[in-house]
Amino acid sequence: MHEPWRFIGLFDIFALSSDSEQFPISLIEAMAAGLPIASMDVGDVANMVAPENRAFVVPDDAALASALGALSTDEVLRRRLGEANRFRARRDFTEDAMVDAYARLYGEALSSPRILR
């Protein structure tokens, strides 16, 4: 699909069934589009989503099916989680926010006396 970012906001739920991820950009795109997330607990996913959405980041396939079922039947919950995810994406995952976070991290690492050992 050409320019998938144009269409992600048309979905009701973003489901990530990957067995392995680290920091999925597709997740940030879904969050920025205001979607609730149902995902396997892989990589940084649980730390990326809004705290309200973390209950839907689950350890196995059965729990993912249950999470999707719960989200699919509750429009109010989907909207609440989607707005919380949108807020978090706009606050923490913009280009400026990410550059600032990396600059702080590298600055702290480079200023540590242990770095020279």
DSSP file (Angstrom, degrees, kcal/mol; ACC not computed):
  #  RESIDUE AA STRUCTURE BP1 BP2  ACC     N-H-->O    O-->H-N    N-H-->O    O-->H-N    TCO  KAPPA ALPHA  PHI   PSI    X-CA   Y-CA   Z-CA
    1    1 A M              0   0    0      0, 0.0     2,-0.4     0, 0.0     0, 0.0   0.000 360.0 360.0 360.0 133.0    0.0    0.0    0.0
    2    2 A H        -     0   0    0      1,-0.2     4,-0.1     2,-0.1     0, 0.0  -0.649 360.0  -3.4 -79.9 131.0    1.3    3.4   -0.9
    3    3 A E  S >  S-     0   0    0     -2,-0.4     3,-1.9     1,-0.1     4,-0.3   0.954  70.5-175.1  54.2  62.3    1.6    5.9    2.0
    4    4 A P  G >> S+     0   0    0      0, 0.0     3,-1.8     0, 0.0     4,-1.3   0.770  74.3  73.5 -61.3 -25.0    0.0    3.6    4.7
    5    5 A W  G 34 S+     0   0    0      1,-0.3     4,-0.4     2,-0.2    -2,-0.1   0.764  88.1  63.2 -59.6 -23.6    0.1    6.5    7.2
    6    6 A R  G <4 S+     0   0    0     -3,-1.9    -1,-0.3     1,-0.2    -3,-0.1   0.724 111.5  34.9 -71.9 -20.2   -2.8    8.1    5.3
    7    7 A F  T X4 S+     0   0    0     -3,-1.8     3,-2.2    -4,-0.3     4,-0.3   0.596  89.5  87.8-111.8 -15.2   -5.1    5.1    6.1
    8    8 A I  G >< S+     0   0    0     -4,-1.3     3,-1.5     1,-0.3    -2,-0.1   0.832  83.5  62.0 -61.4 -32.3   -4.2    3.9    9.6
    9    9 A G  G 3  S+     0   0    0     -4,-0.4    -1,-0.3     1,-0.3    -2,-0.1   0.584  90.1  70.4 -69.1  -8.6   -6.6    6.4   11.2
   10   10 A L  G <  S+     0   0    0     -3,-2.2    -1,-0.3     2,-0.0    -2,-0.2   0.616  84.3  88.5 -81.9 -12.7   -9.5    4.6    9.4
   11   11 A F    <   -     0   0    0     -3,-1.5     3,-0.1    -4,-0.3    -3,-0.0  -0.399  68.5-146.5 -82.0 162.2   -9.1    1.6   11.6
   12   12 A D  S    S+     0   0    0      1,-0.3     2,-0.3    -2,-0.1    -1,-0.1   0.732  83.0  17.2 -94.2 -30.0  -10.8    1.1   15.0
   13   13 A I        -     0   0    0     22,-0.1     2,-0.6     2,-0.0    -1,-0.3  -0.991  65.1-139.9-143.6 144.1   -8.0   -0.9   16.7
   14   14 A F  E     -a   37   0A   0     22,-2.5    24,-2.6    -2,-0.3     2,-0.5  -0.954  22.8-167.0-106.1 121.1   -4.3   -1.5   15.9
   15   15 A A  E     -a   38   0A   0     -2,-0.6     2,-0.6    22,-0.2    24,-0.2  -0.923   8.8-170.4-111.3 130.1   -3.2   -5.1   16.6
   16   16 A L  E     +a   39   0A   0     22,-2.5    24,-2.1    -2,-0.5    -2,-0.0  -0.939  11.5 169.7-120.6 106.5    0.4   -6.1   16.7
   17   17 A S        +     0   0    0     -2,-0.6    -1,-0.1    22,-0.2    22,-0.1   0.194  27.6 140.0-103.4  15.7    0.8   -9.9   16.8
   18   18 A S        -     0   0    0      1,-0.1     3,-0.1    22,-0.1    22,-0.1  -0.227  47.8-150.7 -62.3 146.4    4.6  -10.0   16.2
   19   19 A D  S    S+     0   0    0      1,-0.3     2,-0.4    23,-0.0    -1,-0.1   0.643  87.5  28.6 -84.9 -19.0    6.7  -12.5   18.1
   20   20 A S        +     0   0    0     22,-0.1     2,-0.3    20,-0.0    -1,-0.3  -0.967  68.8 136.2-148.8 126.4    9.7  -10.0   18.0
   21   21 A E        -     0   0    0     -2,-0.4    22,-0.2    -3,-0.1    24,-0.1  -0.936  23.6-168.9-152.1 166.5    9.8   -6.3   17.9
   22   22 A Q  S    S-     0   0    0     -2,-0.3    22,-3.4    21,-0.2    23,-0.2   0.525  82.0 -11.6-122.0 -69.4   11.9   -3.6   19.6
   23   23 A F  S    S-     0   0    0     20,-0.2     2,-0.3    21,-0.1    20,-0.1  -0.691  75.6-155.4-135.3  77.7   10.5   -0.1   18.9
   24   24 A P    >>  -     0   0    0      0, 0.0     4,-1.2     0, 0.0     3,-0.6  -0.383  11.4-158.4 -68.9 122.2    7.9   -0.5   16.1
   25   25 A I  H 3> S+     0   0    0     -2,-0.3     4,-2.4     1,-0.2     5,-0.2   0.845  93.2  63.8 -63.6 -34.5    7.4    2.7   14.1
   26   26 A S  H 3> S+     0   0    0      1,-0.2     4,-2.1     2,-0.2    -1,-0.2   0.846  99.3  54.7 -59.9 -32.3    4.0    1.3   13.1
   27   27 A L  H <> S+     0   0    0     -3,-0.6     4,-2.6     2,-0.2    -1,-0.2   0.920 107.5  48.1 -66.9 -44.1    2.9    1.4   16.7
   28   28 A I  H  X S+     0   0    0     -4,-1.2     4,-2.9     2,-0.2    -2,-0.2   0.906 110.8  52.0 -62.9 -41.1    3.8    5.1   17.0
   29   29 A E  H  X S+     0   0    0     -4,-2.4     4,-1.4     2,-0.2    -1,-0.2   0.911 110.9  47.4 -61.5 -42.0    1.9    5.8   13.8
   30   30 A A  H  <>S+     0   0    0     -4,-2.1     5,-2.1     2,-0.2     4,-0.2   0.905 112.5  49.2 -66.1 -41.3   -1.1    4.0   15.2
   31   31 A M  H ><5S+     0   0    0     -4,-2.6     3,-1.9     1,-0.2    -2,-0.2   0.930 109.4  51.5 -62.5 -45.3   -0.9    5.9   18.5
   32   32 A A  H 3<5S+     0   0    0     -4,-2.9    -1,-0.2     1,-0.3    -2,-0.2   0.797 105.8  56.5 -62.5 -28.0   -0.5    9.2   16.7
   33   33 A A  T 3<5S-     0   0    0     -4,-1.4    -1,-0.3    -5,-0.2    -2,-0.2   0.478 121.8-109.5 -81.7  -2.4   -3.7    8.3   14.7
   34   34 A G  T < 5 +     0   0    0     -3,-1.9    -3,-0.2     1,-0.2    48,-0.2   0.832  65.7 150.0  81.7  33.3   -5.5    7.9   18.0
   35   35 A L      < -     0   0    0     -5,-2.1    -1,-0.2    47,-0.2     2,-0.2  -0.751  47.1-122.6-101.2 146.6   -5.9    4.2   18.0
   36   36 A P        -     0   0    0      0, 0.0   -22,-2.5     0, 0.0     2,-0.4  -0.548  33.1-132.8 -74.6 152.9   -6.1    1.8   20.9
   37   37 A I  E     -a   14   0A   0     -2,-0.2     2,-0.5   -24,-0.2   -22,-0.2  -0.925  23.3-175.9-116.5 132.5   -3.5   -0.9   20.8
   38   38 A A  E     +a   15   0A   0    -24,-2.6   -22,-2.5    -2,-0.4     2,-0.3  -0.997  32.4 154.6-118.0 122.2   -3.8   -4.7   21.3
   39   39 A S  E     -ab  16  57A   0     17,-2.3    19,-3.0    -2,-0.5   -22,-0.2  -0.977  48.8-104.4-149.0 155.4   -0.3   -6.2   21.2
   40   40 A M  E     - b   0  58A   0    -24,-2.1     2,-1.8    -2,-0.3   -22,-0.1  -0.510  50.8-104.8 -69.8 151.3    1.9   -9.0   22.2
   41   41 A D  S    S+     0   0    0     17,-2.6     2,-0.3    -2,-0.2    -1,-0.1  -0.601  70.1 140.3 -84.2  82.9    4.3   -8.0   25.0
   42   42 A V    >   -     0   0    0     -2,-1.8     3,-1.9   -22,-0.1     4,-0.3  -0.912  57.5 -27.6-125.2 151.2    7.4   -7.7   22.9
   43   43 A G  T 3  S-     0   0    0     -2,-0.3     3,-0.3     1,-0.2   -21,-0.2  -0.112 119.7 -25.0  50.7-133.4   10.3   -5.2   22.9
   44   44 A D  T >> S+     0   0    0    -22,-3.4     4,-1.5     1,-0.2     3,-0.7   0.286 101.1 113.5 -94.7   7.8    9.4   -1.8   24.1
   45   45 A V  H X> S+     0   0    0     -3,-1.9     4,-2.1     1,-0.3     3,-0.7   0.886  75.0  50.4 -52.9 -49.0    5.7   -2.0   23.3
   46   46 A A  H 34 S+     0   0    0     -3,-0.3    -1,-0.3    -4,-0.3    -2,-0.1   0.845 114.4  45.6 -61.4 -32.8    4.4   -1.9   26.9
   47   47 A N  H <4 S+     0   0    0     -3,-0.7    -1,-0.3     1,-0.1    -2,-0.2   0.673 111.1  54.5 -82.4 -17.1    6.6    1.2   27.6
   48   48 A M  H << S+     0   0    0     -4,-1.5    -2,-0.2    -3,-0.7    -3,-0.1   0.892  94.1  74.5 -83.3 -42.3    5.5    2.9   24.4
   49   49 A V  S  < S-     0   0    0     -4,-2.1     5,-0.1    -5,-0.2    36,-0.1  -0.231  98.2 -85.9 -71.3 161.5    1.7    2.8   24.8
   50   50 A A    >>  -     0   0    0     31,-0.2     3,-2.0     1,-0.1     4,-0.6  -0.334  41.6-112.1 -60.5 146.9   -0.1    5.1   27.2
   51   51 A P  G >4 S+     0   0    0      0, 0.0     3,-1.1     0, 0.0     4,-0.3   0.851 117.8  59.6 -51.5 -37.0   -0.4    3.6   30.7
   52   52 A E  G 34 S+     0   0    0      1,-0.2     3,-0.4     2,-0.1    29,-0.1   0.755 105.3  49.9 -62.5 -24.3   -4.1    3.2   30.3
   53   53 A N  G X4 S+     0   0    0     -3,-2.0     3,-2.1     1,-0.2    -1,-0.2   0.551  82.3  93.2 -92.6  -9.4   -3.5    0.9   27.3
   54   54 A R  G X< S+     0   0    0     -3,-1.1     3,-1.8    -4,-0.6    -1,-0.2   0.750  72.3  68.5 -62.5 -25.6   -0.9   -1.4   29.0
   55   55 A A  G 3  S+     0   0    0     -3,-0.4    -1,-0.3    -4,-0.3    -2,-0.1   0.707  96.9  56.1 -64.8 -17.3   -3.5   -4.0   30.0
   56   56 A F  G <  S+     0   0    0     -3,-2.1   -17,-2.3   -19,-0.1     2,-0.7   0.258  83.0  90.9-100.6  10.3   -4.0   -4.8   26.3
   57   57 A V  E <  S-b   39   0A   0     -3,-1.8   -17,-0.2   -19,-0.2   -16,-0.1  -0.936  70.0-178.1-103.5 107.9   -0.3   -5.6   25.8
   58   58 A V  E     -b   40   0A   0    -19,-3.0   -17,-2.6    -2,-0.7    -2,-0.1  -0.638  38.9-126.4-122.8 163.3   -0.4   -9.3   26.6
   59   59 A P  S    S+     0   0    0      0, 0.0     2,-0.3     0, 0.0   -19,-0.1   0.665  82.0  19.4 -85.9 -17.2    1.9  -12.4   26.8
   60   60 A D  S  > S-     0   0    0      1,-0.1     4,-2.0   -20,-0.0     5,-0.2  -0.912  79.1 -96.2-150.6 173.2    0.2  -14.9   24.5
   61   61 A D  H  > S+     0   0    0     -2,-0.3     4,-2.4     1,-0.2     5,-0.2   0.872 118.0  52.9 -61.5 -41.0   -2.1  -15.5   21.6
   62   62 A A  H  > S+     0   0    0      1,-0.2     4,-2.0     2,-0.2    -1,-0.2   0.908 110.6  47.4 -63.8 -41.3   -5.2  -16.3   23.8
   63   63 A A  H  > S+     0   0    0      2,-0.2     4,-2.6     1,-0.2    -1,-0.2   0.851 110.0  53.8 -68.5 -33.4   -4.8  -13.1   25.7
   64   64 A L  H  X S+     0   0    0     -4,-2.0     4,-2.6     2,-0.2    -2,-0.2   0.915 108.1  49.5 -66.3 -41.8   -4.4  -11.1   22.5
   65   65 A A  H  X S+     0   0    0     -4,-2.4     4,-2.2     1,-0.2    -2,-0.2   0.907 112.5  48.3 -61.5 -41.3   -7.7  -12.6   21.2
   66   66 A S  H  X S+     0   0    0     -4,-2.0     4,-2.6     2,-0.2    -2,-0.2   0.909 110.6  50.5 -65.4 -42.8   -9.3  -11.6   24.5
   67   67 A A  H  X S+     0   0    0     -4,-2.6     4,-2.4     2,-0.2     5,-0.2   0.919 111.3  48.4 -61.7 -44.2   -7.9   -8.1   24.3
   68   68 A L  H  X S+     0   0    0     -4,-2.6     4,-2.5     1,-0.2    -1,-0.2   0.898 111.0  51.4 -63.5 -40.2   -9.1   -7.7   20.7
   69   69 A G  H  X S+     0   0    0     -4,-2.2     4,-1.1    -5,-0.2    -2,-0.2   0.926 110.5  47.8 -62.0 -45.2  -12.6   -9.0   21.8
   70   70 A A  H  < S+     0   0    0     -4,-2.6     3,-0.4     1,-0.2     4,-0.4   0.914 115.2  44.9 -63.4 -43.4  -12.8   -6.5   24.7
   71   71 A L  H >< S+     0   0    0     -4,-2.4     3,-1.0     1,-0.2     7,-0.3   0.875 107.9  58.0 -68.8 -36.5  -11.7   -3.6   22.5
   72   72 A S  H 3< S+     0   0    0     -4,-2.5    -1,-0.2     1,-0.2    -2,-0.2   0.756 109.6  44.2 -67.9 -22.5  -14.0   -4.5   19.6
   73   73 A T  T 3< S+     0   0    0     -4,-1.1     2,-0.4    -3,-0.4    -1,-0.2   0.423 105.2  64.9-101.6   1.5  -17.1   -4.4   21.8
   74   74 A D    <>  +     0   0    0     -3,-1.0     4,-2.3    -4,-0.4    -1,-0.2  -0.785  49.1 174.2-132.1  90.9  -16.4   -1.2   23.7
   75   75 A E  H  > S+     0   0    0     -2,-0.4     4,-2.4     1,-0.2     5,-0.2   0.867  83.6  54.7 -63.3 -38.0  -16.4    2.0   21.6
   76   76 A V  H  > S+     0   0    0      1,-0.2     4,-2.4     2,-0.2    -1,-0.2   0.920 109.7  47.2 -63.2 -43.6  -16.0    4.3   24.7
   77   77 A L  H  > S+     0   0    0      2,-0.2     4,-2.8     1,-0.2     5,-0.3   0.918 110.4  52.6 -62.7 -44.6  -12.9    2.3   25.8
   78   78 A R  H  X S+     0   0    0     -4,-2.3     4,-2.6    -7,-0.3    -2,-0.2   0.923 111.6  46.2 -57.8 -45.1  -11.4    2.5   22.3
   79   79 A R  H  X S+     0   0    0     -4,-2.4     4,-2.5     2,-0.2    -1,-0.2   0.917 113.0  49.3 -65.0 -43.1  -11.8    6.2   22.2
   80   80 A R  H  X S+     0   0    0     -4,-2.4     4,-2.0     2,-0.2    -2,-0.2   0.936 115.7  42.3 -63.0 -47.0  -10.4    6.8   25.6
   81   81 A L  H  X S+     0   0    0     -4,-2.8     4,-2.6     1,-0.2    -1,-0.2   0.894 113.0  54.1 -66.8 -39.5   -7.3    4.6   25.0
   82   82 A G  H  X S+     0   0    0     -4,-2.6     4,-2.5    -5,-0.3   -47,-0.2   0.909 109.5  46.9 -61.2 -43.0   -6.9    6.1   21.5
   83   83 A E  H  X S+     0   0    0     -4,-2.5     4,-2.5     2,-0.2    -1,-0.2   0.895 111.6  51.0 -67.1 -39.2   -6.8    9.6   22.9
   84   84 A A  H  X S+     0   0    0     -4,-2.0     4,-2.2    -5,-0.2    -2,-0.2   0.905 112.3  47.2 -63.4 -40.8   -4.4    8.6   25.6
   85   85 A N  H  X S+     0   0    0     -4,-2.6     4,-2.7     2,-0.2    -2,-0.2   0.897 110.3  52.1 -66.9 -40.4   -2.1    7.1   23.0
   86   86 A R  H  X S+     0   0    0     -4,-2.5     4,-2.5     2,-0.2     5,-0.2   0.932 110.1  49.3 -60.9 -45.1   -2.4   10.1   20.7
   87   87 A F  H  X S+     0   0    0     -4,-2.5     4,-2.0     1,-0.2    -2,-0.2   0.934 112.7  47.2 -59.3 -47.1   -1.4   12.4   23.6
   88   88 A R  H  X>S+     0   0    0     -4,-2.2     4,-3.1     1,-0.2     5,-0.5   0.907 111.7  50.3 -64.0 -41.6    1.6   10.1   24.5
   89   89 A A  H  X5S+     0   0    0     -4,-2.7     4,-1.9     1,-0.2    -1,-0.2   0.924 113.5  45.0 -62.3 -43.9    2.7   10.0   20.8
   90   90 A R  H  <5S+     0   0    0     -4,-2.5    -1,-0.2    -5,-0.2     4,-0.2   0.807 119.7  42.0 -71.3 -28.6    2.6   13.7   20.4
   91   91 A R  H  <5S+     0   0    0     -4,-2.0    -2,-0.2    -5,-0.2    -1,-0.2   0.895 130.5  18.8 -82.5 -42.5    4.3   14.3   23.7
   92   92 A D  H  <5S+     0   0    0     -4,-3.1    -3,-0.2    -5,-0.2    -2,-0.2   0.661 121.6  47.1-108.5 -18.5    7.0   11.7   23.6
   93   93 A F  S  <<S+     0   0    0     -4,-1.9    -3,-0.1    -5,-0.5    -1,-0.1   0.172  71.5 117.7-121.8  19.9    7.6   10.5   20.1
   94   94 A T  S  > S-     0   0    0     -4,-0.2     4,-2.4     1,-0.1     5,-0.2  -0.385  78.9-105.9 -72.9 165.6    7.8   13.6   17.9
   95   95 A E  H  > S+     0   0    0      1,-0.2     4,-2.6     2,-0.2     5,-0.2   0.931 121.8  48.8 -58.8 -45.7   11.1   14.0   16.1
   96   96 A D  H  > S+     0   0    0      1,-0.2     4,-2.5     2,-0.2    -1,-0.2   0.921 111.5  48.9 -61.7 -44.2   12.1   16.9   18.4
   97   97 A A  H  > S+     0   0    0      1,-0.2     4,-2.2     2,-0.2    -1,-0.2   0.898 113.1  47.6 -63.3 -40.1   11.2   14.9   21.6
   98   98 A M  H  X S+     0   0    0     -4,-2.4     4,-2.5     2,-0.2     5,-0.2   0.908 111.5  49.3 -69.4 -41.7   13.2   11.9   20.3
   99   99 A V  H  X S+     0   0    0     -4,-2.6     4,-2.5    -5,-0.2    -2,-0.2   0.927 112.6  48.9 -62.2 -43.9   16.3   13.9   19.4
  100  100 A D  H  X S+     0   0    0     -4,-2.5     4,-2.4    -5,-0.2    -2,-0.2   0.909 110.8  50.4 -61.2 -42.6   16.2   15.6   22.8
  101  101 A A  H  X S+     0   0    0     -4,-2.2     4,-2.4     1,-0.2    -2,-0.2   0.916 112.5  46.1 -63.8 -43.5   15.8   12.2   24.6
  102  102 A Y  H  X S+     0   0    0     -4,-2.5     4,-2.9     2,-0.2     5,-0.3   0.903 110.8  53.1 -66.7 -39.4   18.8   10.8   22.7
  103  103 A A  H  X S+     0   0    0     -4,-2.5     4,-2.5    -5,-0.2    -2,-0.2   0.916 111.3  46.7 -61.5 -42.7   20.9   13.9   23.4
  104  104 A R  H  X S+     0   0    0     -4,-2.4     4,-2.7     2,-0.2     5,-0.2   0.936 113.4  49.0 -62.9 -46.2   20.2   13.6   27.1
  105  105 A L  H  X S+     0   0    0     -4,-2.4     4,-2.2     1,-0.2    -2,-0.2   0.940 115.3  42.2 -60.2 -49.6   21.0    9.9   27.1
  106  106 A Y  H  X S+     0   0    0     -4,-2.9     4,-2.8     1,-0.2     5,-0.2   0.885 113.0  54.3 -66.8 -37.7   24.3   10.3   25.2
  107  107 A G  H  X S+     0   0    0     -4,-2.5     4,-1.5    -5,-0.3    -2,-0.2   0.918 110.1  46.5 -61.1 -43.5   25.2   13.4   27.3
  108  108 A E  H  X S+     0   0    0     -4,-2.7     4,-0.5     2,-0.2    -2,-0.2   0.908 114.0  48.3 -64.8 -41.9   24.7   11.4   30.5
  109  109 A A  H >< S+     0   0    0     -4,-2.2     3,-0.9    -5,-0.2     6,-0.3   0.922 112.9  46.9 -65.3 -43.4   26.7    8.5   29.2
  110  110 A L  H 3< S+     0   0    0     -4,-2.8    -1,-0.2     1,-0.2    -2,-0.2   0.755 109.7  53.8 -72.7 -23.5   29.6   10.6   28.0
  111  111 A S  H 3< S+     0   0    0     -4,-1.5    -1,-0.2    -5,-0.2    -2,-0.2   0.529  85.1 105.8 -87.6  -4.4   29.7   12.6   31.2
  112  112 A S    X<  -     0   0    0     -3,-0.9     3,-1.4    -4,-0.5     4,-0.3  -0.579  69.9-140.7 -76.3 132.3   30.0    9.5   33.3
  113  113 A P  G >  S+     0   0    0      0, 0.0     3,-1.0     0, 0.0     4,-0.2   0.784 100.2  66.1 -61.6 -25.0   33.6    8.8   34.7
  114  114 A R  G >  S+     0   0    0      1,-0.2     3,-1.6     2,-0.2    -4,-0.1   0.726  81.8  76.6 -69.1 -20.7   33.0    5.1   33.9
  115  115 A I  G <  S+     0   0    0     -3,-1.4    -1,-0.2     1,-0.3    -5,-0.1   0.792  92.3  52.8 -63.2 -26.2   32.9    5.8   30.2
  116  116 A L  G <         0   0    0     -3,-1.0    -1,-0.3    -4,-0.3    -2,-0.2   0.498 360.0 360.0 -88.7  -3.4   36.7    6.2   30.1
  117  117 A R    <         0   0    0     -3,-1.6    -1,-0.2    -4,-0.2    -2,-0.2   0.464 360.0 360.0 -86.0 360.0   37.4    2.8   31.8
